[in-house]
Amino acid sequence: MTSRTILSLLILAAGFVLFEWGIVLDAEEGVQLIPDDISESSTSPDPALFMQAKLSASQKVLAGLLEQDFEDVKAAADVLGKLAESATIRDTQSPRDRIYEHFRTEFIRLAGELAVMADAQNLEGAAYYHEHMTATCIACHRHLRSRQSSSPTSQRQPGSAAKPSADRR
């Protein structure tokens, strides 16, 4: 693949992410930096900022894979592992969510395997683990959304329609 093709793919992917996440730049709201990790002293980071840090690290993994920069892949994998280790659900009204804990534990394991593949400069192995980390993220977010929609505290506004589900289990 030429560098022009890779650059085009990166621009396309970035555009998709911005569109999918509904990011709107607004000068009046100011700019908030996205951290590369969550500091040890931060006991309860903003969940949106926390997820942005994970997304940023995941994007660094992808960029490192595309450039075959295994040092960047390893560094980003380490950040992802540390972020997952420090993650908690900020819901004190329900018992500990064992399904979430399963996803979190699996994500930590996959981040470690990704780092091992980066150390070995194994592009296919690293790509494999990155793909599975992404699948784990999607499954975990689906679980958290379904948990949130079934909780007694989440009620729809009168007249609002439920979103159709794309799940086909």
TITOR-651383 format. One record per atom (N, C-alpha, C): residue in one letter; y, x, z. Coordinates in steps of 0.02 Angstrom, whole numbers, padded with zeros to 5 digits, always signed. Layout:
# residues N
aYXZ;...
//
This chain:
# residues 169
m-00059+00042+00000;m+00000+00000+00000;m+00062+00044+00000;t+00109+00025-00039;t+00171+00064-00042;t+00215+00048+00017;s+00262+00092+00030;s+00307+00080+00086;s+00351+00019+00073;r+00366+00006+00010;r+00405-00053-00008;r+00366-00117+00008;t+00301-00118-00006;t+00259-00176+00009;t+00255-00186+00084;i+00246-00132+00121;i+00242-00136+00194;i+00307-00163+00222;l+00363-00137+00197;l+00429-00160+00221;l+00438-00234+00205;s+00417-00256+00146;s+00422-00326+00127;s+00381-00370+00174;l+00320-00347+00190;l+00276-00384+00236;l+00307-00388+00305;l+00336-00333+00328;l+00368-00333+00395;l+00427-00381+00397;i+00467-00381+00344;i+00525-00426+00341;i+00501-00498+00339;l+00449-00512+00300;l+00421-00579+00296;l+00394-00600+00364;a+00358-00556+00397;a+00330-00572+00463;a+00386-00585+00514;a+00438-00543+00513;a+00494-00552+00559;a+00528-00619+00546;g+00538-00636+00483;g+00568-00700+00466;g+00526-00758+00490;f+00461-00752+00483;f+00416-00805+00506;f+00420-00812+00582;v+00419-00756+00617;v+00422-00758+00691;v+00488-00790+00713;l+00542-00770+00682;l+00607-00799+00701;l+00608-00874+00687;f+00582-00894+00629;f+00581-00965+00612;f+00535-01002+00660;e+00475-00976+00671;e+00425-01010+00713;e+00449-01018+00785;w+00482-00968+00811;w+00505-00971+00880;w+00571-01008+00887;g+00601-01026+00830;g+00664-01064+00833;g+00721-01025+00863;i+00722-00960+00849;i+00775-00918+00878;i+00840-00931+00840;v+00891-00946+00876;v+00956-00957+00847;v+01005-00909+00880;l+01039-00871+00838;l+01088-00824+00866;l+01153-00861+00877;d+01179-00856+00938;d+01240-00890+00956;d+01284-00839+00992;a+01339-00820+00962;a+01382-00768+00990;a+01412-00789+01057;e+01423-00854+01066;e+01454-00877+01129;e+01407-00869+01188;e+01341-00871+01176;e+01294-00865+01231;e+01283-00792+01251;g+01304-00747+01211;g+01295-00676+01226;g+01226-00652+01208;v+01215-00589+01215;v+01152-00559+01196;v+01118-00534+01259;q+01055-00550+01266;q+01016-00527+01323;q+00962-00479+01297;l+00960-00419+01324;l+00912-00370+01301;l+00842-00391+01321;i+00794-00378+01276;i+00725-00393+01290;i+00694-00328+01318;p+00668-00330+01379;p+00641-00269+01409;p+00575-00250+01376;d+00559-00185+01379;d+00494-00162+01354;d+00440-00176+01405;d+00459-00183+01467;d+00411-00201+01519;d+00448-00234+01576;i+00411-00258+01624;i+00441-00289+01682;i+00436-00239+01739;s+00493-00226+01769;s+00495-00174+01821;s+00455-00195+01882;e+00432-00145+01919;e+00394-00157+01980;e+00433-00197+02031;s+00499-00187+02033;s+00540-00220+02083;s+00553-00293+02068;s+00541-00313+02007;s+00553-00382+01987;s+00493-00425+02007;t+00502-00465+02060;t+00446-00505+02085;t+00437-00570+02046;s+00489-00597+02017;s+00483-00659+01979;s+00528-00657+01918;p+00506-00621+01866;p+00548-00616+01806;p+00552-00684+01771;d+00604-00693+01734;d+00612-00754+01693;d+00552-00759+01646;p+00515-00815+01647;p+00455-00821+01604;p+00470-00811+01530;a+00527-00836+01506;a+00544-00827+01436;a+00556-00753+01420;l+00589-00717+01465;l+00601-00646+01455;l+00535-00607+01459;f+00492-00628+01504;f+00427-00598+01511;f+00387-00604+01447;m+00387-00664+01417;m+00350-00676+01355;m+00382-00637+01297;q+00447-00632+01298;q+00481-00593+01245;q+00461-00519+01250;a+00453-00494+01311;a+00431-00424+01320;a+00361-00415+01291;k+00317-00464+01304;k+00249-00460+01276;k+00250-00464+01200;l+00291-00509+01173;l+00297-00515+01101;l+00324-00451+01070;s+00374-00422+01102;s+00403-00359+01077;s+00351-00303+01076;a+00311-00298+01129;a+00260-00246+01132;a+00206-00259+01079;s+00188-00322+01069;s+00139-00339+01018;s+00164-00321+00948;q+00228-00333+00936;q+00257-00314+00872;q+00257-00239+00862;k+00266-00202+00917;k+00263-00129+00913;k+00192-00106+00897;v+00142-00141+00922;v+00073-00125+00904;v+00063-00134+00829;l+00085-00192+00804;l+00077-00206+00733;l+00114-00154+00690;a+00175-00137+00709;a+00212-00086+00672;a+00175-00019+00674;g+00150-00001+00733;g+00112+00061+00739;g+00049+00061+00697;l+00015+00004+00693;l-00044+00000+00651;l-00026+00008+00577;l+00028-00024+00557;l+00049-00019+00487;l+00068+00052+00468;e+00098+00087+00514;e+00120+00156+00502;e+00068+00208+00522;q+00013+00185+00551;q-00039+00228+00579;q-00010+00277+00630;d+00037+00251+00670;d+00068+00289+00724;d+00031+00270+00789;f-00022+00307+00803;f-00066+00290+00858;f-00034+00301+00927;e+00016+00345+00930;e+00053+00354+00993;e+00091+00291+01011;d+00123+00261+00961;d+00159+00198+00972;d+00111+00142+00990;v+00054+00140+00956;v+00004+00088+00971;v-00020+00095+01043;k-00034+00156+01064;k-00058+00168+01133;k-00005+00149+01183;a+00057+00170+01171;a+00111+00154+01218;a+00121+00079+01224;a+00120+00044+01168;a+00130-00029+01169;a+00070-00063+01202;a+00009-00038+01191;a-00051-00066+01222;a-00046-00058+01298;d-00023-00001+01321;d-00014+00011+01392;d+00036-00038+01422;v+00091-00050+01387;v+00142-00098+01410;v+00111-00167+01414;l+00074-00187+01362;l+00043-00253+01362;l-00005-00261+01421;g-00044-00209+01435;g-00090-00212+01492;g-00053-00219+01558;k+00001-00180+01566;k+00040-00184+01629;k+00073-00252+01636;l+00099-00279+01581;l+00130-00345+01584;l+00078-00398+01604;a+00020-00394+01574;a-00033-00443+01591;a-00055-00436+01663;e-00059-00374+01688;e-00079-00364+01758;e-00028-00394+01806;s+00035-00393+01787;s+00087-00419+01832;s+00101-00493+01822;a+00068-00524+01773;a+00082-00594+01757;a+00051-00641+01808;t+00087-00693+01823;t+00061-00747+01866;t+00089-00812+01839;i+00055-00867+01854;i+00082-00932+01837;i+00129-00952+01893;r+00187-00973+01874;r+00238-00991+01924;r+00235-01065+01939;d+00176-01089+01959;d+00166-01160+01976;d+00133-01163+02044;t+00172-01178+02094;t+00146-01178+02162;t+00116-01245+02182;q+00121-01295+02138;q+00096-01362+02155;q+00022-01371+02137;s-00008-01324+02103;s-00079-01333+02084;s-00119-01273+02108;p-00185-01283+02117;p-00226-01227+02138;p-00229-01174+02083;r-00252-01115+02101;r-00257-01060+02055;r-00296-01082+01993;d-00269-01067+01935;d-00298-01088+01872;d-00349-01035+01848;r-00413-01051+01856;r-00466-01003+01839;r-00470-00990+01764;i-00453-01039+01723;i-00454-01029+01650;i-00399-00979+01630;y-00339-00989+01658;y-00285-00942+01645;y-00305-00871+01667;e-00334-00866+01726;e-00356-00801+01751;e-00407-00768+01705;h-00451-00809+01675;h-00499-00782+01627;h-00462-00752+01567;f-00414-00790+01539;f-00376-00766+01482;f-00338-00702+01500;r-00307-00701+01558;r-00268-00643+01580;r-00313-00582+01588;t-00371-00591+01618;t-00419-00536+01627;t-00444-00510+01560;e-00459-00556+01515;e-00482-00536+01448;e-00427-00499+01411;f-00364-00521+01418;f-00309-00488+01385;f-00301-00416+01411;i-00308-00408+01476;i-00303-00340+01506;i-00359-00296+01478;r-00420-00323+01474;r-00477-00285+01447;r-00464-00265+01374;l-00439-00313+01334;l-00426-00299+01264;l-00370-00247+01256;a-00319-00250+01298;a-00265-00201+01295;a-00292-00131+01310;g-00338-00127+01358;g-00370-00062+01373;g-00411-00036+01315;e-00449-00081+01283;e-00489-00061+01224;e-00443-00040+01166;l-00388-00075+01158;l-00340-00057+01106;l-00313+00014+01119;a-00298+00030+01181;a-00274+00097+01198;a-00327+00150+01183;v-00390+00133+01198;v-00446+00180+01183;v-00451+00192+01108;m-00445+00139+01069;m-00449+00146+00996;m-00390+00186+00969;a-00332+00177+00999;a-00273+00216+00978;a-00283+00290+00995;d-00311+00304+01054;d-00325+00374+01072;d-00374+00406+01023;a-00422+00366+00999;a-00472+00391+00952;a-00446+00390+00880;q-00385+00366+00871;q-00355+00358+00804;q-00401+00318+00758;n-00429+00265+00786;n-00474+00221+00750;n-00434+00160+00728;l-00410+00161+00666;l-00367+00108+00640;l-00402+00040+00639;e-00464+00039+00614;e-00500-00024+00610;e-00515-00053+00679;g-00535-00010+00725;g-00548-00032+00793;g-00486-00059+00827;a-00430-00023+00818;a-00367-00044+00849;a-00345-00111+00819;a-00352-00118+00753;a-00333-00181+00720;a-00377-00238+00746;y-00441-00224+00755;y-00488-00274+00781;y-00466-00298+00850;y-00451-00252+00895;y-00431-00272+00962;y-00363-00306+00963;h-00317-00285+00920;h-00252-00319+00916;h-00262-00391+00893;e-00305-00401+00844;e-00319-00469+00819;e-00348-00512+00875;h-00393-00485+00914;h-00423-00524+00968;h-00374-00536+01025;m-00328-00489+01036;m-00276-00502+01086;m-00233-00561+01064;t-00216-00562+01000;t-00175-00617+00973;t-00211-00683+00980;a-00276-00684+00964;a-00315-00746+00972;a-00317-00768+01045;t-00322-00720+01090;t-00322-00736+01161;t-00255-00766+01182;c-00201-00739+01156;c-00134-00767+01171;c-00130-00839+01148;i-00152-00852+01088;i-00148-00919+01060;i-00190-00968+01102;a-00250-00948+01119;a-00293-00991+01160;a-00264-01004+01229;c-00236-00952+01259;c-00206-00959+01326;c-00146-01006+01323;h-00103-00998+01273;h-00045-01041+01267;h-00066-01113+01254;r-00119-01124+01215;r-00144-01191+01204;r-00167-01221+01271;h-00202-01181+01310;h-00225-01204+01376;h-00166-01222+01421;l-00116-01179+01424;l-00059-01192+01467;l-00020-01254+01445;r-00013-01264+01379;r+00020-01324+01354;r-00019-01387+01372;s-00085-01384+01364;s-00126-01443+01380;s-00125-01457+01455;r-00124-01404+01494;r-00120-01412+01567;r-00053-01443+01587;q+00000-01419+01554;q+00066-01445+01568;q+00073-01518+01548;s+00045-01537+01491;s+00052-01606+01467;s+00009-01654+01507;s-00042-01629+01541;s-00084-01674+01581;s-00064-01676+01654;s-00015-01635+01674;s+00006-01635+01744;s+00047-01697+01759;p+00043-01723+01820;p+00080-01784+01837;p+00155-01775+01836;t+00179-01712+01840;t+00252-01701+01840;t+00281-01701+01770;s+00238-01693+01719;s+00265-01693+01651;s+00259-01763+01622;q+00315-01797+01616;q+00316-01864+01589;q+00361-01865+01528;r+00340-01903+01477;r+00381-01909+01417;r+00439-01957+01430;q+00492-01944+01395;q+00550-01988+01399;q+00533-02054+01365;p+00560-02109+01388;p+00547-02174+01356;p+00568-02171+01282;g+00524-02196+01240;g+00539-02198+01168;g+00520-02135+01131;s+00498-02083+01167;s+00479-02021+01131;s+00407-02025+01110;a+00392-02000+01052;a+00324-02002+01026;a+00288-01937+01043;a+00224-01942+01053;a+00184-01882+01065;a+00177-01844+01001;k+00177-01778+01006;k+00166-01735+00947;k+00093-01739+00926;p+00081-01744+00861;p+00011-01745+00840;p-00021-01677+00852;s-00084-01679+00872;s-00119-01617+00887;s-00155-01591+00825;a-00152-01525+00816;a-00186-01494+00760;a-00255-01470+00780;d-00273-01482+00844;d-00340-01460+00867;d-00394-01499+00832;r-00444-01463+00810;r-00502-01495+00779;r-00564-01464+00809;r-00576-01480+00871;r-00633-01450+00905;r-00695-01489+00893;
//
